[in-house]
Amino acid sequence: MGMFSESVDVDCTTAGQPLRLRWAGRDYSLCADPVRWYERRQWWVEESRAPLGRGPGLVDHEIWRVQVREDTPTGRKPALQPEVQESLTLDLVRHAASGRWRLLRIHDALRPQSA
């Protein structure tokens, strides 16, 4: 599993759930229902003090685990034998104040291993 932080563009449903994303110049669509949870962050390391009335996003990060497949370019002719496209499992975090998304983890361990 790789862990890092890289900007990613995410399109969401009206309920705020990830639907599609653009990462490293490629477009991806979700191929499974995403899972959301919250992780505690060390806000005191990043902030000198907690501003009064600022709660959401200060203590917890909103994390989404998504499974995506790369979108095929439009106009591409189908192959004689359709190849099974591998999915990627990614963890994304949404910054509460700005609404920006970052890629946090790539789960290689969850991908099928070829022999």
Residue, then its C-alpha position, 0 to 999 in steps of 0.5 A: m500500500g502506498m501512502f501519500s497526498e496528491s490532488v485529485d478532481v472528484d465529481c460527486t452525486t448531489a448527496g456528496q458521494p464520489l462518482r467519478l475522478r480525474w487523477a494523473g491526467r486520466d478519468y476513472s469511474l467508480c465500479a463499486d459503492p464507496v465506503r466513508w469513515y472519519e479519521r482523527r487528525q492531529w490538528w494541533v500540529e497544523e494549527s496554533r489554536a482552534p478558532l471558536g466555532r470551527g468544528p467540522g474538519l478540525v478534528d476529523h478527516e472525511i475519508w472515502r475508500v473507492q474502487v475505480r476503473e479507468d474510463t475508455p476513450t470514446g471512439r475506441k473500437p472494442a477488441l476481439q477479446p474484451e480484456v478485463q480491466e483491473s480496478l484500483t482501490l483508493d482512499l480519498v480525503r476531502h478537506a472540509a473548509s475548501g472542498r478539495w480532494r486529495l489521494l491518500r492511499i493506493h491499495d496494491a494489496l487489494r488488487p489481484q496479483s498475477a502469477 
